[in-house]
Amino acid sequence: MYAIIKSGGKQYRVALGDILNVELLTNSKAGDKVQLDVLLVFDGAATHLSQSAIAGFPVHAEVLGQVSGEKVKGLKYKRSHNQCRQWGHRQKYTQLRITEIGKNHHRKEAA
């Protein structure tokens, strides 16, 4: 079973137990639980796309912490004007572990 989720304007394919880095989620600390926006769910037999179908498959994750990405460096140089400008940037991410891809409540469970 896997799901396609949306976070920070990007889409991710996740399965149970996956660890992924998403755009920084402000107001979240290590150990917090978050629910993610679901776009598609594949449960092994069928693909669920409609809002009513994926409502029974919530995706929950646990925040592991805040991490920084790789350093990106930039340089602007104008030879004839004797100008040189150099900068760097490290993107901040929130690291998540997928803890649950919910069960469909419309299906009857065998006792």
Backbone bond lengths (Angstrom), bond angles and torsions (degrees), N, CA, C in turn:
res aa  C-N    CA-C-N  psi(-1)  N-CA   C-N-CA  omega(-1)  CA-C   N-CA-C  phi
1 M - - - 1.451 - - 1.518 108.33 -
2 Y 1.318 115.84 134.95 1.457 120.25 174.29 1.518 109.22 -143.14
3 A 1.333 115.30 166.49 1.460 121.27 -179.86 1.522 109.21 -138.92
4 I 1.308 115.52 153.88 1.461 122.40 171.89 1.528 105.74 -104.85
5 I 1.332 116.14 121.24 1.460 120.89 -178.83 1.522 109.66 -115.78
6 K 1.321 115.44 163.52 1.461 121.21 178.00 1.518 108.59 -123.26
7 S 1.326 116.67 128.89 1.455 121.51 177.12 1.524 108.98 -151.30
8 G 1.304 116.90 127.41 1.462 121.45 177.45 1.515 113.41 64.89
9 G 1.343 118.06 30.41 1.455 121.07 179.09 1.513 113.83 80.47
10 K 1.321 117.36 3.72 1.467 121.40 179.68 1.519 108.85 -119.81
11 Q 1.333 115.77 157.01 1.453 121.22 178.82 1.525 109.10 -113.05
12 Y 1.338 115.97 141.36 1.458 122.48 -177.58 1.525 109.59 -131.70
13 R 1.322 116.84 142.84 1.458 121.96 172.42 1.520 106.76 -96.36
14 V 1.337 116.74 121.36 1.460 120.80 -175.15 1.519 110.40 -127.66
15 A 1.309 115.79 151.29 1.455 123.99 173.06 1.527 106.96 -129.45
16 L 1.310 116.05 170.15 1.456 121.11 -178.64 1.526 110.32 -61.11
17 G 1.336 117.35 128.95 1.456 122.81 178.20 1.518 115.01 89.99
18 D 1.323 118.77 -5.04 1.466 121.37 179.60 1.521 110.73 -66.56
19 I 1.334 115.39 147.53 1.461 122.55 173.79 1.514 106.94 -115.82
20 L 1.339 116.86 127.42 1.453 119.67 -178.51 1.516 110.55 -142.11
21 N 1.329 114.63 157.20 1.458 122.09 177.15 1.520 108.25 -104.50
22 V 1.336 116.32 123.65 1.455 121.94 177.37 1.523 108.25 -116.36
23 E 1.326 115.97 168.56 1.456 120.28 177.03 1.532 109.32 -54.59
24 L 1.304 116.72 151.07 1.458 122.68 -174.11 1.525 111.31 -54.01
25 L 1.322 115.39 123.81 1.462 121.99 173.90 1.523 106.92 -97.53
26 T 1.322 116.47 106.96 1.461 119.84 -179.46 1.519 108.76 -69.88
27 N 1.291 116.38 157.17 1.473 123.79 -179.51 1.523 112.76 63.15
28 S 1.315 118.15 26.41 1.468 120.32 175.19 1.517 108.55 -124.07
29 K 1.326 115.05 135.79 1.460 121.47 -178.63 1.513 108.82 -120.44
30 A 1.311 116.40 166.07 1.459 121.27 178.59 1.527 109.60 -58.59
31 G 1.319 116.20 132.37 1.448 121.53 -179.81 1.517 114.22 97.45
32 D 1.340 118.10 -14.18 1.465 120.97 178.53 1.523 110.43 -69.11
33 K 1.325 115.65 153.34 1.459 122.43 175.52 1.526 107.84 -105.98
34 V 1.336 117.18 136.43 1.460 121.81 177.70 1.519 109.60 -130.29
35 Q 1.335 115.46 150.59 1.455 121.12 174.23 1.519 107.32 -108.80
36 L 1.327 117.30 133.35 1.453 122.80 -173.66 1.525 111.09 -104.48
37 D 1.338 115.89 153.80 1.461 121.79 177.83 1.522 109.54 -73.19
38 V 1.330 116.77 127.15 1.466 122.49 -176.90 1.520 108.99 -103.43
39 L 1.350 116.18 133.91 1.452 121.51 177.49 1.520 112.15 -107.66
40 L 1.347 117.06 -33.11 1.454 121.86 -175.97 1.516 108.49 -154.13
41 V 1.322 116.81 144.84 1.461 121.90 176.21 1.519 108.38 -132.85
42 F 1.340 116.86 131.78 1.464 122.64 173.49 1.521 106.56 -116.67
43 D 1.334 116.64 117.38 1.465 120.50 -174.40 1.524 113.29 -102.39
44 G 1.307 118.45 15.76 1.461 121.59 178.78 1.504 112.78 101.09
45 A 1.321 117.53 -27.97 1.453 121.54 -179.44 1.529 112.01 -117.42
46 A 1.314 116.30 -35.44 1.468 119.69 -175.55 1.524 110.21 -143.12
47 T 1.327 114.08 157.34 1.458 121.41 175.78 1.520 108.45 -103.14
48 H 1.330 116.66 129.67 1.462 122.09 -178.13 1.528 108.32 -110.50
49 L 1.356 115.42 122.21 1.462 120.60 -178.11 1.519 113.75 -116.69
50 S 1.317 117.89 -32.26 1.462 120.56 -173.22 1.532 110.59 -71.27
51 Q 1.329 115.66 155.19 1.456 120.82 -178.33 1.523 111.68 -62.54
52 S 1.341 116.86 -36.56 1.464 118.94 179.90 1.524 111.34 -69.83
53 A 1.338 117.40 -32.91 1.468 120.39 -179.60 1.527 111.64 -74.70
54 I 1.333 117.74 -41.05 1.467 119.12 -176.79 1.523 112.19 -82.68
55 A 1.335 117.64 -6.56 1.466 119.95 176.60 1.525 110.63 -64.79
56 G 1.326 117.63 -25.89 1.456 121.57 178.63 1.507 113.58 -85.12
57 F 1.332 118.42 0.54 1.457 122.68 -178.41 1.530 110.70 -124.08
58 P 1.326 119.31 66.85 1.464 118.73 178.70 1.530 110.49 -69.95
59 V 1.329 116.73 145.76 1.459 122.08 176.89 1.524 107.94 -109.24
60 H 1.335 115.89 119.00 1.459 121.76 179.32 1.521 109.28 -111.48
61 A 1.335 115.44 146.32 1.455 121.09 -179.59 1.520 109.37 -138.27
62 E 1.333 115.09 156.91 1.453 122.37 176.11 1.523 108.02 -110.36
63 V 1.331 116.42 134.58 1.461 121.35 179.16 1.526 108.27 -78.60
64 L 1.340 116.20 123.29 1.460 121.24 177.91 1.521 111.85 -90.38
65 G 1.334 117.15 -25.97 1.458 120.54 178.63 1.516 111.52 153.61
66 Q 1.328 114.88 -178.26 1.462 121.73 177.66 1.522 107.92 -103.41
67 V 1.329 117.46 132.24 1.456 121.96 -179.76 1.522 109.10 -129.04
68 S 1.327 115.87 162.52 1.456 121.88 177.25 1.516 109.50 -110.23
69 G 1.326 115.32 144.91 1.453 120.98 178.70 1.517 110.88 -81.91
70 E 1.323 115.19 -169.44 1.458 120.51 179.23 1.520 110.39 -71.43
71 K 1.326 115.98 153.77 1.454 121.57 178.86 1.526 108.87 -76.34
72 V 1.322 115.76 130.71 1.456 122.27 176.58 1.521 106.88 -111.01
73 K 1.332 116.87 125.76 1.466 120.85 -179.42 1.518 110.14 -111.13
74 G 1.325 114.25 147.30 1.456 120.42 177.56 1.516 109.75 -133.90
75 L 1.322 115.54 154.25 1.460 120.85 -179.01 1.517 108.72 -144.38
76 K 1.339 115.88 132.66 1.449 121.39 174.64 1.526 107.00 -122.92
77 Y 1.330 116.97 126.36 1.455 120.83 -175.15 1.524 109.46 -134.86
78 K 1.329 115.76 130.36 1.465 121.53 175.28 1.531 107.43 -120.31
79 R 1.297 115.76 105.95 1.456 121.05 -172.73 1.523 113.03 -62.51
80 S 1.316 117.76 -48.59 1.459 119.75 -173.80 1.525 112.69 -73.24
81 H 1.329 117.94 -17.22 1.460 120.58 179.87 1.528 112.47 -104.18
82 N 1.312 117.86 1.60 1.458 123.65 179.30 1.544 110.45 56.00
83 Q 1.334 115.39 45.66 1.461 121.23 179.25 1.527 109.40 -116.20
84 C 1.337 114.52 136.54 1.457 120.02 175.82 1.524 107.64 -143.83
85 R 1.322 115.97 126.57 1.461 120.30 178.59 1.525 108.21 -130.68
86 Q 1.310 115.60 127.93 1.456 121.46 -179.21 1.528 108.88 -124.97
87 W 1.328 117.15 139.84 1.458 121.35 179.54 1.520 110.26 -144.31
88 G 1.317 114.82 163.89 1.455 120.89 178.26 1.525 109.62 -140.84
89 H 1.340 115.24 159.06 1.460 120.25 -178.26 1.522 109.45 -150.46
90 R 1.332 116.62 138.11 1.470 122.42 172.85 1.522 107.55 -123.99
91 Q 1.329 116.24 117.41 1.458 121.11 -179.95 1.526 109.76 -75.46
92 K 1.312 117.04 138.82 1.463 122.01 177.67 1.530 108.71 -94.11
93 Y 1.335 115.57 139.30 1.461 122.48 -179.77 1.520 109.95 -129.44
94 T 1.333 115.75 158.65 1.456 122.40 170.61 1.519 106.83 -107.20
95 Q 1.322 116.77 127.33 1.459 121.30 -179.23 1.526 109.05 -93.42
96 L 1.352 115.90 126.50 1.458 122.18 -176.16 1.524 110.81 -120.72
97 R 1.337 115.77 148.78 1.469 122.06 170.19 1.526 106.61 -117.52
98 I 1.328 117.05 126.35 1.458 121.84 179.50 1.522 107.99 -74.79
99 T 1.335 116.69 117.94 1.459 120.96 -176.47 1.516 112.94 -102.60
100 E 1.327 117.57 -23.90 1.465 118.80 -176.68 1.517 111.01 -156.36
101 I 1.312 115.22 132.15 1.454 121.76 165.72 1.518 103.62 -114.15
102 G 1.329 115.87 106.31 1.461 122.75 -167.18 1.511 115.38 -54.81
103 K 1.301 113.30 164.01 1.450 121.14 178.11 1.519 109.16 -91.10
104 N 1.322 115.77 149.78 1.460 121.25 178.63 1.520 108.40 -73.29
105 H 1.333 117.21 119.63 1.458 121.57 -177.92 1.518 112.03 -77.81
106 H 1.342 118.44 -13.92 1.457 121.36 -178.71 1.536 110.87 -78.18
107 R 1.304 117.18 -23.34 1.453 122.13 -178.73 1.510 109.71 -83.55
108 K 1.330 118.34 138.22 1.453 121.80 178.46 1.511 109.69 -84.29
109 E 1.314 115.93 130.34 1.454 121.82 179.52 1.512 109.92 -81.62
110 A 1.332 117.26 141.16 1.469 120.96 176.24 1.519 108.63 -77.64
111 A 1.333 116.31 136.79 1.463 120.24 -176.34 1.502 111.75 -87.56
